[in-house]
Amino acid sequence: MADRQRMAEQEPIERIKNFSEVALGFDDKTAIIEAERCLKCKNAKCIQGCPVGTNIPLFIDLIKKGDVGEAYFEIRKNNHLPGICGRVCPQEEQCEKLCVRNNPRAGGAVSIGALERYAADFAARTSMNAARAVKKNNVKIAVVGSGPAGLTVAAELAKNGCGVTVFEAFHKAGGVLVYGIPEFRLPKKLVQSEIDLLSELGVNIQTNIVIGKTIFIEDLMADYDAVFLGTGAGLPVFLNIKGENLNGVYSANEFLTRVNLMKAYEPNSATPVYVGKKVAVIGAGNVAMDAARTALRLGAEEVYIVYRRSRDEIPARREEVHHAEEEGIIFRLLSAPIEILGENSHVAGLKCVSMRLGDTDEKGRRRPVPIEGSEFILDCDEVIVALGTSPNPIIRNSTSIIEFDKRGTIVVDEHFETSKEGVYAAGDAVTGAATVILAMGNGKTAARAMMKKLGVAAE
């Protein structure tokens, strides 16, 4: 039996010059070889690891038999964004982690994510339409936010006959899928194609509407049978150190939004983004990797990842770290920023202190401890802060009918219903910044709960 197959990729020396996808996907032959590695376990643990419950052995078996279109339809039964999930889901921590072949002696876990992407890309190439006519009912649902949770809820409701209106604050639907993840990891044309399928299901998407400013939740409750909040977590977190107000300091959220949604990488963009010669990115999650690799493609000569823990604690996917290192990103580990230095109101360096790992904290990770007298200055002229995000306070500040916790996240019950009956929430607005697939899984649970309460029979 063959070992785990690898996807072809652009060479690092070429890809740092463009925003085209890095991973190129499986060809037909490679997909068949990989599909044949699946053992079709009777009690498939991989399904247990999938937040949306995709029948993984079944769709892989269909690929093995050459029925790629049927494999795509099988995936779509549970996952309305397969092309997206095949690219950005952390399968190594979910379905693939539970694969019985997930050890070197068995050749490694079956590449479930790559096969999911293969099926979705096949459907896109052959213009397969997953939408179908459904019998409409009289239930009307308002969905606030068009990120992974909102899109999943909208699709689940629409395919079961509900009338769904999605309200999006930006001028383009997709949430973090369009503004937070770079083109070289998730092509925006692909995101739009999967959103278009929702429109074909009858979902009405309205953009440039900020709930809590343009319209209030109370207004939606008067016009709809239920309301779902999938407003995400778009408020950046900063270090609160001296110098964060200097020119040349970005949050990763602002940096990536300008580049992705406003196409600031284009020479004549109306919203250009400053990129220094030497860029320091603070943090080591997936967003930090995205920001660092984007800065490199925009012309930075040197890009640093500054992280206060060691390599073993890096939260980003291994694949993203590997790609970043291949592209020449420099990792300054066990280093904590303590001040951003300035000259003429602009970034002129980053003062850091070296760290060592001490005792474990409440999360089981070893706590970073400053080493006395180890301060040093990292030469840079731009700083991007990628330390995570929290929910935008607009909803919290505009209504008193919903309960929030001390982190600013929405409090929900096991059905994802908020303290206000008929108002549901899921995704990063509830969990804090998390994964695309977790937001989708929770959104699917919320949609099913809404339908049950409103008397809508789910297929």
DRENZATI-479012 format. One line per 5 residues: their letters; for each residue x, y, z of N, C-alpha, C. Coordinates in steps of 0.02 Angstrom, whole numbers. Layout:
// residues N
a) X Y Z X Y Z X Y Z | ... $
***
This chain:
// residues 459
madrq) 43 -60 0 0 0 0 44 62 0 | 27 110 -41 68 171 -49 65 213 14 | 118 253 23 118 302 77 74 362 58 | 61 404 106 21 465 96 49 506 38 | 5 527 -7 25 566 -65 29 641 -48 $
rmaeq) 75 675 -79 82 747 -68 56 786 -129 | 26 843 -114 4 886 -168 63 922 -200 | 59 934 -264 109 975 -298 102 1047 -274 | 157 1083 -272 157 1153 -249 200 1196 -294 | 184 1260 -295 229 1308 -327 296 1307 -290 $
epier) 350 1315 -327 415 1320 -295 419 1385 -255 | 452 1384 -197 456 1444 -155 483 1505 -191 | 534 1495 -232 566 1552 -266 518 1587 -314 | 468 1549 -338 418 1578 -384 358 1606 -346 | 334 1569 -297 272 1588 -265 277 1652 -223 $
iknfs) 337 1669 -200 343 1731 -161 335 1793 -205 | 331 1782 -270 322 1838 -316 250 1846 -339 | 206 1802 -315 136 1806 -339 87 1788 -284 | 23 1797 -298 -30 1781 -250 -71 1721 -272 | -43 1682 -319 -77 1621 -341 -72 1567 -288 $
evalg) -117 1518 -291 -117 1466 -241 -50 1430 -237 | -29 1417 -175 33 1380 -163 23 1306 -179 | -25 1275 -146 -40 1204 -158 -84 1198 -219 | -66 1151 -264 -99 1147 -329 -151 1092 -334 | -159 1053 -281 -211 1002 -281 -187 936 -313 $
fddkt) -227 884 -303 -212 818 -332 -233 817 -405 | -193 781 -446 -218 763 -513 -258 699 -505 | -289 676 -560 -333 618 -556 -297 555 -531 | -237 544 -556 -200 483 -538 -182 484 -464 | -157 540 -440 -137 545 -369 -197 538 -324 $
aiiea) -254 567 -344 -315 562 -303 -337 489 -296 | -334 451 -350 -353 380 -347 -306 341 -301 | -241 354 -307 -192 319 -265 -206 334 -191 | -220 397 -176 -233 416 -107 -300 387 -83 | -350 388 -125 -415 360 -106 -411 286 -91 $
erclk) -369 251 -128 -361 179 -118 -329 162 -51 | -299 211 -18 -268 200 47 -320 195 103 | -380 220 91 -432 218 142 -454 147 154 | -459 126 217 -476 58 235 -551 48 245 | -590 99 236 -663 95 244 -682 63 310 $
cknak) -654 90 363 -666 62 430 -741 59 445 | -762 4 477 -832 -4 494 -854 48 545 | -813 58 595 -825 110 645 -776 167 633 | -792 208 582 -744 258 557 -735 316 606 | -678 316 640 -665 369 689 -656 437 656 $
ciqgc) -636 436 592 -626 500 557 -690 541 555 | -747 507 550 -811 543 549 -822 578 616 | -802 544 670 -810 574 737 -768 638 743 | -713 642 706 -669 700 709 -691 757 664 | -745 747 626 -768 800 580 -825 838 614 $
pvgtn) -816 903 626 -868 942 660 -935 945 624 | -936 932 558 -1000 934 522 -1025 863 505 | -988 812 525 -1012 743 518 -1011 715 448 | -965 735 405 -960 709 337 -945 634 339 | -979 597 295 -965 525 289 -902 516 247 $
iplfi) -846 519 281 -781 521 247 -766 457 208 | -772 397 237 -757 337 198 -800 330 136 | -863 353 139 -907 347 81 -884 392 25 | -870 455 39 -850 500 -16 -782 480 -45 | -738 453 -3 -673 431 -28 -681 369 -72 $
dlikk) -726 324 -52 -739 264 -93 -767 283 -161 | -809 334 -162 -836 357 -226 -781 385 -271 | -733 420 -242 -676 445 -281 -637 386 -308 | -625 336 -267 -587 277 -287 -621 243 -347 | -687 244 -347 -724 212 -402 -731 257 -464 $
gdvge) -705 318 -459 -709 364 -515 -772 406 -516 | -815 399 -465 -877 438 -461 -865 503 -422 | -823 546 -450 -802 606 -414 -861 654 -402 | -905 659 -452 -964 701 -444 -1008 678 -386 | -1018 612 -381 -1058 585 -326 -1023 596 -259 $
ayfei) -957 592 -260 -919 606 -199 -931 678 -176 | -933 723 -224 -946 794 -208 -1016 802 -177 | -1066 771 -207 -1134 776 -181 -1139 746 -111 | -1101 692 -100 -1101 661 -33 -1072 709 19 | -1018 743 1 -988 792 47 -1037 849 61 $
rknnh) -1072 871 9 -1117 928 15 -1177 914 60 | -1191 851 72 -1246 835 118 -1234 864 187 | -1171 869 206 -1154 893 273 -1112 956 273 | -1079 969 218 -1031 1025 215 -1048 1068 154 | -1070 1129 166 -1089 1173 111 -1030 1213 82 $
lpgic) -971 1205 111 -912 1242 88 -853 1194 78 | -860 1142 38 -807 1091 33 -741 1116 3 | -746 1160 -46 -684 1185 -77 -644 1227 -28 | -680 1263 16 -647 1303 67 -618 1259 121 | -658 1212 146 -635 1169 200 -577 1125 178 $
grvcp) -578 1103 116 -523 1062 91 -456 1098 92 | -460 1164 94 -398 1205 93 -377 1230 162 | -424 1250 204 -404 1285 265 -421 1248 330 | -457 1192 327 -472 1156 389 -409 1123 417 | -402 1123 484 -345 1088 514 -359 1013 520 $
qeeqc) -362 978 463 -380 908 463 -333 866 507 | -270 889 513 -222 852 552 -240 849 626 | -283 896 648 -306 896 718 -377 870 725 | -407 849 670 -477 828 672 -484 758 640 | -511 755 580 -525 690 549 -462 649 539 $
eklcv) -409 679 512 -349 642 497 -312 618 561 | -322 655 615 -291 636 678 -318 569 702 | -381 555 686 -413 493 709 -410 437 657 | -380 450 600 -373 399 548 -328 342 574 | -349 280 563 -311 223 588 -243 216 556 $
rnnpr) -233 249 500 -168 247 466 -122 304 489 | -143 341 539 -105 400 561 -44 380 603 | 1 343 572 67 329 602 114 311 545 | 178 323 553 227 313 499 227 242 471 | 217 192 514 219 123 490 162 108 442 $
aggav) 107 145 449 50 135 403 51 185 346 | 105 223 339 111 270 284 81 338 295 | 55 350 356 25 415 371 -50 415 358 | -85 462 391 -158 467 384 -177 479 311 | -235 453 293 -263 468 227 -272 543 221 $
sigal) -255 571 164 -257 644 154 -329 665 138 | -370 665 191 -442 678 184 -455 748 156 | -419 797 183 -430 866 160 -415 875 86 | -360 845 64 -341 851 -7 -392 817 -52 | -420 761 -29 -471 727 -70 -536 766 -71 $
eryaa) -553 798 -15 -612 841 -14 -603 899 -63 | -544 929 -62 -530 983 -109 -534 958 -181 | -507 899 -193 -508 870 -261 -579 863 -287 | -625 838 -245 -694 830 -266 -727 898 -279 | -714 946 -235 -743 1012 -243 -716 1047 -306 $
dfaar) -652 1040 -319 -622 1071 -378 -648 1038 -442 | -659 973 -439 -688 937 -496 -758 966 -512 | -797 976 -459 -864 1003 -468 -862 1073 -498 | -814 1113 -476 -808 1182 -502 -786 1181 -576 | -739 1136 -592 -715 1132 -662 -770 1110 -709 $
tsmna) -812 1065 -686 -864 1036 -730 -931 1071 -722 | -931 1128 -685 -991 1169 -676 -1050 1129 -648 | -1035 1085 -601 -1089 1047 -568 -1127 1094 -522 | -1192 1087 -522 -1235 1130 -481 -1264 1088 -424 | -1243 1105 -362 -1267 1067 -304 -1335 1092 -280 $
aravk) -1356 1150 -305 -1420 1177 -283 -1477 1139 -317 | -1532 1134 -282 -1591 1101 -311 -1654 1136 -286 | -1707 1127 -322 -1770 1159 -303 -1795 1129 -237 | -1819 1171 -193 -1846 1148 -129 -1915 1177 -120 | -1956 1141 -81 -2023 1165 -67 -2019 1218 -12 $
knnvk) -2042 1277 -26 -2036 1333 21 -2090 1330 75 | -2070 1351 135 -2119 1359 188 -2126 1434 204 | -2162 1450 256 -2174 1521 272 -2127 1547 326 | -2076 1509 344 -2030 1529 397 -1977 1577 369 | -1967 1633 402 -1919 1683 381 -1865 1690 436 $
iavvg) -1801 1685 414 -1745 1690 461 -1697 1744 439 | -1675 1784 487 -1622 1834 473 -1556 1807 499 | -1506 1809 457 -1439 1787 475 -1393 1848 472 | -1361 1863 528 -1316 1920 532 -1244 1896 527 | -1211 1917 472 -1142 1896 461 -1138 1840 409 $
sgpag) -1091 1846 362 -1087 1796 309 -1020 1760 310 | -994 1749 371 -935 1707 378 -955 1634 378 | -910 1588 398 -924 1517 395 -987 1496 433 | -997 1524 493 -1057 1505 531 -1120 1530 497 | -1121 1593 477 -1180 1622 445 -1197 1588 380 $
ltvaa) -1147 1573 338 -1159 1540 274 -1187 1469 285 | -1160 1434 335 -1184 1366 349 -1257 1368 373 | -1273 1413 418 -1341 1419 442 -1388 1436 384 | -1368 1483 343 -1410 1503 286 -1423 1444 239 | -1371 1405 224 -1378 1349 179 -1423 1295 209 $
elakn) -1413 1279 273 -1453 1228 306 -1527 1247 306 | -1541 1310 321 -1610 1333 323 -1642 1336 254 | -1604 1362 206 -1631 1369 138 -1646 1302 106 | -1602 1253 116 -1613 1188 85 -1673 1152 115 | -1696 1176 173 -1755 1148 205 -1816 1193 198 $
gcgvt) -1812 1240 150 -1871 1278 130 -1881 1345 163 | -1838 1365 209 -1846 1429 244 -1825 1487 199 | -1857 1543 210 -1835 1604 176 -1780 1637 218 | -1722 1646 189 -1664 1670 227 -1637 1735 197 | -1627 1784 240 -1593 1846 220 -1530 1853 262 $
vfeaf) -1474 1861 227 -1409 1870 261 -1391 1943 258 | -1372 1971 315 -1350 2041 319 -1275 2043 332 | -1238 2074 287 -1165 2077 291 -1142 2150 295 | -1096 2164 341 -1073 2233 352 -1028 2257 295 | -987 2214 268 -942 2234 213 -979 2235 147 $
hkagg) -943 2257 95 -973 2261 29 -971 2194 -8 | -940 2144 23 -934 2079 -8 -948 2025 44 | -985 1975 26 -1001 1921 73 -942 1874 81 | -939 1840 138 -887 1790 149 -852 1797 216 | -859 1855 248 -827 1864 313 -752 1851 311 $
vlvyg) -728 1815 361 -656 1802 367 -629 1765 307 | -672 1729 271 -650 1691 212 -626 1737 156 | -654 1798 153 -632 1844 101 -584 1897 127 | -591 1919 191 -546 1972 213 -488 1947 255 | -492 1887 283 -441 1865 330 -390 1815 303 $
ipefr) -407 1778 250 -362 1726 226 -336 1747 157 | -269 1746 148 -241 1772 85 -260 1730 24 | -257 1763 -33 -273 1732 -97 -231 1669 -110 | -168 1670 -90 -125 1613 -105 -142 1551 -64 | -185 1559 -14 -209 1503 25 -282 1486 11 $
lpkkl) -321 1537 -6 -391 1527 -20 -414 1576 -74 | -417 1555 -136 -436 1600 -191 -506 1628 -181 | -513 1693 -190 -578 1725 -178 -630 1705 -230 | -607 1686 -289 -654 1662 -341 -688 1598 -317 | -650 1556 -283 -679 1494 -255 -730 1510 -201 $
vqsei) -713 1557 -156 -760 1576 -103 -825 1601 -134 | -819 1644 -185 -878 1672 -217 -920 1617 -250 | -888 1568 -280 -925 1514 -313 -967 1475 -263 | -940 1464 -202 -978 1427 -152 -1033 1470 -122 | -1022 1536 -119 -1075 1581 -96 -1130 1585 -149 $
dllse) -1111 1583 -213 -1161 1586 -266 -1210 1528 -263 | -1187 1470 -239 -1231 1413 -232 -1286 1427 -181 | -1270 1467 -130 -1321 1486 -81 -1375 1530 -114 | -1351 1576 -156 -1399 1619 -192 -1446 1577 -235 | -1419 1524 -265 -1460 1480 -307 -1511 1441 -265 $
lgvni) -1495 1432 -200 -1543 1401 -154 -1598 1450 -133 | -1589 1513 -151 -1639 1564 -134 -1620 1609 -77 | -1558 1603 -52 -1536 1647 2 -1527 1718 -25 | -1554 1766 11 -1548 1837 -8 -1492 1868 34 | -1439 1890 1 -1381 1918 36 -1380 1994 26 $
qtniv) -1385 2030 81 -1383 2104 79 -1318 2128 111 | -1279 2166 74 -1215 2191 98 -1219 2264 121 | -1165 2288 150 -1161 2357 174 -1214 2374 227 | -1231 2325 268 -1279 2336 321 -1249 2314 387 | -1239 2362 432 -1209 2348 497 -1264 2342 549 $
igkti) -1274 2281 573 -1325 2271 625 -1299 2301 690 | -1340 2344 719 -1319 2382 777 -1305 2454 760 | -1304 2467 694 -1295 2536 669 -1349 2552 618 | -1350 2514 563 -1400 2525 510 -1468 2498 531 | -1467 2437 558 -1528 2404 582 -1511 2373 650 $
fiedl) -1561 2366 693 -1549 2338 759 -1580 2268 764 | -1555 2229 811 -1580 2161 820 -1655 2162 833 | -1678 2211 873 -1749 2216 887 -1791 2226 824 | -1763 2262 774 -1797 2271 710 -1804 2204 674 | -1751 2165 675 -1752 2100 642 -1802 2053 675 $
madyd) -1805 2055 741 -1851 2012 777 -1924 2027 759 | -1937 2089 742 -2005 2109 724 -2025 2083 655 | -1975 2072 612 -1988 2054 543 -1975 1981 526 | -1939 1945 571 -1920 1876 556 -1940 1830 613 | -1947 1766 597 -1968 1716 646 -1911 1699 694 $
avflg) -1850 1707 672 -1791 1695 714 -1733 1733 685 | -1683 1745 728 -1623 1783 708 -1562 1743 727 | -1514 1739 682 -1450 1707 697 -1395 1758 693 | -1351 1758 744 -1294 1804 746 -1229 1766 733 | -1198 1781 678 -1133 1751 661 -1085 1807 645 $
tgagl) -1076 1852 692 -1039 1915 680 -964 1907 689 | -941 1848 707 -869 1836 709 -832 1871 765 | -767 1873 756 -724 1906 806 -673 1948 768 | -693 2008 750 -651 2050 708 -615 2106 742 | -618 2109 809 -585 2163 846 -514 2141 865 $
pvfln) -463 2174 839 -394 2151 852 -372 2161 925 | -328 2117 947 -298 2121 1013 -228 2150 1007 | -211 2197 1049 -144 2227 1048 -107 2212 1113 | -42 2227 1112 0 2214 1170 -5 2268 1224 | -27 2327 1203 -28 2385 1247 42 2402 1273 $
ikgen) 89 2405 1226 157 2426 1242 171 2493 1209 | 222 2526 1233 240 2591 1206 257 2586 1132 | 231 2632 1093 247 2635 1021 196 2604 975 | 142 2576 1002 92 2543 959 52 2593 918 | 57 2658 935 21 2708 896 65 2739 842 $
lngvy) 124 2714 831 169 2741 779 143 2723 710 | 160 2765 661 147 2747 592 189 2686 574 | 158 2640 537 193 2579 519 175 2520 564 | 128 2532 610 103 2477 652 33 2459 628 | 23 2396 612 -42 2371 591 -66 2316 638 $
sanef) -130 2308 643 -156 2243 667 -156 2198 605 | -147 2134 617 -150 2087 560 -218 2090 527 | -269 2102 567 -337 2107 540 -344 2162 489 | -319 2222 506 -322 2278 459 -279 2265 398 | -219 2240 410 -171 2228 356 -200 2179 305 $
ltrvn) -226 2123 328 -252 2072 282 -317 2095 249 | -359 2133 286 -420 2158 256 -406 2205 199 | -359 2250 209 -341 2297 155 -314 2260 94 | -273 2211 106 -242 2173 51 -294 2130 16 | -335 2094 54 -381 2045 25 -444 2077 -4 $
lmkay) -480 2112 40 -546 2136 21 -542 2198 -23 | -491 2239 -11 -485 2302 -47 -430 2299 -101 | -402 2239 -111 -353 2227 -164 -295 2276 -162 | -268 2287 -103 -214 2335 -95 -149 2311 -126 | -147 2248 -147 -86 2223 -181 -83 2246 -254 $
epnsa) -138 2274 -279 -137 2299 -347 -103 2367 -350 | -61 2380 -400 -20 2442 -403 -60 2506 -396 | -120 2508 -426 -160 2569 -425 -219 2566 -378 | -212 2527 -324 -267 2518 -277 -285 2585 -244 | -350 2593 -232 -374 2653 -197 -358 2651 -123 $
tpvyv) -341 2592 -98 -324 2584 -26 -256 2550 -21 | -203 2585 -37 -136 2554 -34 -117 2537 37 | -71 2490 43 -48 2470 109 28 2478 111 | 52 2511 164 124 2521 171 157 2455 190 | 212 2440 156 252 2381 173 325 2403 180 $
gkkva) 353 2390 238 422 2409 250 472 2362 219 | 535 2379 225 588 2335 200 599 2277 249 | 592 2292 313 600 2240 364 537 2241 409 | 501 2186 407 436 2182 440 438 2131 497 | 415 2152 555 410 2106 612 337 2091 625 $
vigag) 320 2027 624 252 2004 639 252 1973 709 | 212 2000 753 210 1977 822 154 1925 829 | 174 1863 846 126 1808 851 148 1750 807 | 118 1691 817 138 1633 778 80 1587 762 | 20 1616 758 -38 1577 736 -44 1579 660 $
nvamd) -97 1550 634 -107 1549 561 -112 1620 533 | -143 1665 571 -150 1734 546 -82 1768 542 | -38 1754 591 30 1782 588 66 1756 527 | 60 1692 512 92 1664 452 65 1696 389 | -1 1706 388 -33 1739 330 -6 1809 320 $
aarta) -1 1847 375 23 1916 370 95 1918 349 | 137 1875 377 208 1874 360 218 1856 286 | 184 1806 263 193 1783 194 164 1834 144 | 111 1870 165 83 1923 123 132 1981 118 | 162 2001 174 210 2056 173 268 2040 127 $
lrlga) 290 1977 128 345 1956 84 325 1964 11 | 265 1945 -6 242 1949 -75 231 2022 -97 | 222 2066 -49 212 2137 -65 278 2175 -69 | 334 2140 -61 398 2172 -72 444 2179 -13 | 425 2156 46 470 2160 103 533 2119 90 $
eevyi) 590 2146 111 654 2111 100 668 2059 154 | 647 2075 215 654 2028 271 590 2030 312 | 566 1970 331 506 1966 373 520 1919 431 | 504 1943 491 517 1904 552 451 1884 585 | 449 1824 611 397 1802 657 427 1807 727 $
vyrrs) 397 1848 769 422 1858 837 373 1824 885 | 398 1773 921 354 1731 962 387 1716 1028 | 350 1722 1082 380 1718 1148 390 1647 1173 | 363 1598 1138 374 1529 1158 419 1494 1107 | 428 1428 1114 473 1390 1070 435 1361 1011 $
rdeip) 470 1328 967 440 1298 907 384 1248 926 | 394 1211 979 345 1160 998 277 1190 1015 | 276 1253 1037 214 1285 1057 181 1326 1002 | 212 1331 944 183 1371 890 112 1347 874 | 62 1390 877 -7 1368 866 -27 1360 793 $
arree) 11 1388 746 -6 1383 676 -1 1311 651 | -36 1296 598 -32 1230 567 39 1216 545 | 60 1154 552 128 1136 532 142 1153 459 | 91 1142 417 98 1157 346 113 1230 334 | 79 1275 372 90 1346 363 159 1367 387 $
vhhae) 182 1338 441 250 1352 466 301 1329 415 | 291 1269 388 337 1241 338 340 1286 276 | 282 1308 252 281 1352 193 316 1419 207 | 304 1445 267 335 1509 285 411 1502 286 | 436 1449 315 508 1439 318 537 1428 248 $
eegii) 502 1391 206 524 1381 137 532 1448 101 | 487 1494 117 486 1558 82 535 1609 111 | 569 1590 165 621 1633 192 600 1675 252 | 541 1662 280 521 1697 341 569 1678 397 | 591 1727 435 640 1715 489 603 1710 556 $
frlls) 613 1656 592 579 1646 656 624 1667 714 | 601 1718 751 636 1739 811 595 1713 871 | 611 1652 891 574 1618 944 601 1637 1012 | 561 1623 1064 578 1640 1133 599 1714 1138 | 559 1755 1104 571 1828 1104 504 1864 1114 $
apiei) 503 1909 1162 441 1946 1177 452 2021 1167 | 409 2053 1127 414 2126 1116 397 2163 1181 | 435 2215 1195 420 2257 1254 411 2331 1235 | 432 2349 1175 423 2419 1153 435 2423 1078 | 392 2464 1045 404 2479 974 439 2547 971 $
lgens) 498 2548 943 538 2608 940 518 2650 880 | 523 2716 887 503 2760 833 553 2814 817 | 548 2839 757 588 2896 735 545 2936 687 | 535 3001 701 491 3044 662 421 3013 655 | 396 2987 710 328 2959 715 319 2895 675 $
hvagl) 374 2863 654 370 2801 615 410 2746 650 | 390 2684 638 425 2627 667 499 2627 647 | 543 2618 697 614 2616 684 648 2555 715 | 609 2512 746 637 2452 776 590 2422 827 | 605 2361 847 564 2326 896 609 2302 953 $
kcvsm) 598 2329 1012 637 2308 1070 605 2246 1101 | 647 2194 1109 622 2130 1134 664 2107 1194 | 638 2057 1227 676 2024 1281 674 1949 1267 | 730 1916 1278 733 1844 1269 696 1809 1325 | 667 1751 1310 626 1715 1358 653 1644 1368 $
rlgdt) 635 1615 1423 645 1543 1434 578 1514 1456 | 569 1449 1448 507 1418 1467 510 1393 1539 | 461 1414 1579 458 1395 1649 407 1341 1662 | 371 1347 1716 320 1298 1735 260 1302 1688 | 221 1248 1688 162 1247 1645 107 1292 1673 $
dekgr) 67 1320 1627 11 1363 1647 -53 1322 1651 | -110 1356 1660 -173 1322 1668 -195 1284 1606 | -166 1301 1548 -182 1266 1485 -133 1209 1471 | -85 1198 1516 -38 1144 1507 24 1162 1467 | 29 1226 1448 89 1248 1411 139 1279 1459 $
rrpvp) 203 1271 1444 254 1300 1486 253 1376 1479 | 253 1409 1535 246 1482 1537 312 1516 1518 | 311 1564 1471 372 1600 1453 392 1650 1508 | 456 1650 1525 482 1692 1578 539 1735 1551 | 537 1802 1561 591 1845 1535 658 1829 1567 $
iegse) 711 1833 1526 779 1824 1550 808 1893 1565 | 825 1904 1627 848 1969 1648 911 1990 1609 | 910 2053 1586 968 2080 1551 977 2056 1479 | 924 2026 1451 931 1997 1383 898 2039 1329 | 883 2102 1344 849 2144 1294 891 2152 1231 $
fildc) 856 2156 1174 889 2168 1111 842 2205 1065 | 869 2236 1013 828 2274 966 828 2240 898 | 769 2226 873 761 2196 807 751 2253 757 | 794 2256 708 791 2309 658 731 2298 612 | 683 2345 613 625 2339 570 593 2408 560 $
deviv) 555 2415 507 520 2479 496 444 2469 487 | 420 2410 504 348 2396 506 336 2341 556 | 281 2347 592 262 2296 642 189 2277 629 | 176 2212 624 108 2187 617 92 2145 678 | 39 2164 714 21 2130 776 -32 2077 761 $
algts) -14 2014 771 -59 1958 756 -67 1915 818 | -101 1944 868 -108 1911 933 -179 1887 945 | -219 1883 893 -287 1860 901 -337 1916 897 | -401 1897 902 -455 1945 896 -509 1929 948 | -553 1976 959 -611 1966 1002 -672 1992 966 $
pnpii) -732 1975 990 -793 1998 956 -798 2073 952 | -823 2097 895 -835 2169 887 -889 2191 936 | -879 2246 972 -928 2266 1024 -991 2300 997 | -999 2306 932 -1057 2342 905 -1123 2311 928 | -1127 2245 923 -1188 2211 945 -1199 2221 1019 $
rnsts) -1146 2210 1058 -1151 2216 1131 -1173 2286 1152 | -1148 2337 1116 -1163 2406 1134 -1231 2430 1109 | -1263 2391 1066 -1324 2415 1035 -1387 2379 1059 | -1379 2330 1104 -1437 2294 1128 -1427 2273 1201 | -1481 2268 1237 -1478 2245 1307 -1515 2180 1316 $
iiefd) -1539 2150 1262 -1580 2090 1268 -1540 2026 1265 | -1475 2031 1250 -1432 1972 1244 -1377 1974 1296 | -1363 1916 1326 -1311 1912 1377 -1243 1899 1346 | -1193 1934 1370 -1124 1924 1349 -1081 1905 1410 | -1026 1869 1399 -981 1854 1454 -927 1907 1460 $
krgti) -881 1899 1506 -831 1950 1519 -782 1958 1461 | -779 1909 1416 -735 1914 1357 -769 1951 1300 | -834 1965 1308 -872 1997 1255 -904 1949 1207 | -898 1883 1221 -930 1833 1178 -1002 1823 1199 | -1043 1801 1152 -1115 1792 1165 -1126 1728 1204 $
vvdeh) -1166 1732 1256 -1183 1673 1296 -1240 1635 1264 | -1230 1569 1253 -1282 1527 1221 -1291 1464 1262 | -1347 1429 1250 -1358 1364 1281 -1333 1309 1235 | -1349 1247 1251 -1324 1190 1211 -1353 1189 1141 | -1407 1226 1129 -1437 1230 1063 -1415 1294 1026 $
fetsk) -1370 1330 1055 -1344 1393 1028 -1396 1448 1026 | -1445 1443 1071 -1494 1497 1080 -1468 1544 1134 | -1474 1608 1121 -1450 1659 1169 -1500 1667 1226 | -1486 1714 1270 -1531 1728 1326 -1598 1757 1302 | -1600 1780 1239 -1663 1804 1210 -1693 1749 1166 $
egvya) -1752 1726 1184 -1784 1673 1145 -1792 1693 1072 | -1774 1648 1028 -1780 1661 956 -1719 1691 925 | -1669 1708 966 -1606 1734 940 -1551 1684 955 | -1518 1662 902 -1466 1611 908 -1398 1641 887 | -1344 1608 906 -1277 1632 887 -1229 1574 887 $
agdav) -1178 1579 844 -1125 1528 841 -1065 1558 806 | -1012 1519 801 -951 1543 770 -908 1581 819 | -863 1622 793 -814 1657 835 -847 1707 883 | -908 1730 867 -943 1775 912 -960 1741 978 | -961 1674 977 -976 1634 1037 -914 1603 1067 $
tgaat) -871 1575 1024 -812 1538 1048 -750 1582 1055 | -751 1642 1027 -689 1678 1017 -657 1651 954 | -601 1680 933 -569 1659 870 -554 1585 870 | -581 1549 821 -571 1477 816 -565 1458 742 | -580 1395 725 -572 1372 657 -635 1381 615 $
vilam) -626 1381 550 -682 1385 503 -730 1327 514 | -703 1266 518 -746 1208 522 -783 1204 589 | -754 1228 643 -789 1228 707 -848 1276 703 | -838 1334 673 -893 1382 664 -948 1351 622 | -929 1314 571 -979 1282 528 -1017 1228 566 $
gngkt) -981 1187 606 -1014 1134 644 -1063 1162 694 | -1043 1215 729 -1088 1246 778 -1147 1280 743 | -1133 1310 685 -1187 1341 647 -1239 1291 624 | -1214 1232 604 -1260 1179 583 -1305 1156 641 | -1275 1149 700 -1314 1131 760 -1367 1184 775 $
aaram) -1347 1247 770 -1394 1302 783 -1451 1301 733 | -1436 1290 669 -1488 1289 618 -1538 1233 631 | -1513 1174 650 -1558 1118 664 -1603 1134 725 | -1574 1168 775 -1614 1186 834 -1668 1237 816 | -1650 1284 773 -1699 1334 751 -1757 1301 714 $
mkklg) -1740 1255 669 -1792 1221 630 -1838 1181 675 | -1808 1146 724 -1848 1105 769 -1897 1148 809 | -1873 1205 832 -1916 1249 872 -1971 1281 830 | -1956 1292 766 -2005 1325 722 -2049 1275 684 | -2038 1210 698 -2079 1159 666 -2062 1144 595 $
vaae) -1999 1156 575 -1977 1142 507 -1944 1074 505 | -1968 1030 463 -1939 963 459 -1873 965 421 | -1820 939 452 -1754 939 421 -1746 877 378 | -1715 885 321 -1705 828 277 -1651 782 305 $
***
